[in-house]
Amino acid sequence: MSDVFVEIDAVSRRFDVSKPLVTRLIHREPKQYLKAVDKVSLSVVRGETLAIVGESGSGKSTLANVIVGLLNASDGSVRFDGHLTSEKSGRELAPAIRRRMQMVFQDPYASLNPRWRVGAIIAEPIHAFDLARGPDVGRRVGELLELVGLHPDDAKRYPHEFSGGQRQRIAIARALASEADFLVCDEPTSALDVSVQAQILNLMKDLQDRLSLTYVLISHNLAVVRHMATRIGVMYLGRIVELAPAHELFATPRHPYTQMLLAALPDVRMTGRARTKVSGEIPSPINPPTGCHFHTRCPHANARCKSEVPALLDGVACHAVHEGRIAPMRVTASA
């Protein structure tokens, strides 16, 4: 059995954001495309948590949707456990493959049907994939509720009767109802109170150990990533700019963008010391900068950065790093 569970090869995703045809003909304007994901290549190892981090608008959620088949890739391919999935829609995938990959969405207030009881919500994947019938469905729903820290009697209640953290537990139970072993979690704690976030993260880690789950975790919260991730991919304007084991990335970030993100983290030990601010805003993906997308905000950019796209070599896509013009930033471990 291969250690590579999910393989993403040069995946791109474009959206047509052109004006209506008549308007374009009158003004003689060409079609416009928004490239949300730009030739991303990643592999996810069985049993790990691969985190994708970056600012809003960097393409993280679009990549997540492409991985699970909610969006088709414009270019490139996605393979799940050796099976090519990117050229088929979710309905066209074989049920045995489709049921093994599930998604936990960001907002538990929106991802659960408010008109259905919790038991029906969790039972839906069981019915869809014909995993149980009759009284066995109710028993399985009760087991899943207990697995995520709720009571089997909660199956009779509606989503609005639960807190945000409890709703996210229900969403996780629904994802596990199809006996999935690969979960893509898109900002699973960002809609929750800080006091509840740690409970959900600890639950996810516990379930990963007990059920041998593999996670792709989408987040902009570096504290969440530090707690959960095995490896981290830093994404900027549709591209992966750095990929490294979590402990290495937090100890010695190499890409200037990663260094700026980590320098912005609150740290009482940095009081009174100079920090590199994350200056500027992420450019428009409709008309991105040439060359390295980050060169408009990078203090180390030169002419090559403005004209040539850096390759992801040794885990970092940066001409300045490849040329030895900047060194990794040393970060003291947090207490």
Summary of the structure (lengths in Angstrom):
residues: 335
radius of gyration: 21.6
end to end distance: 39.0
largest distance: 68.2
contacts: 1051
relative contact order: 0.13
helix: 37%
strand: 21%
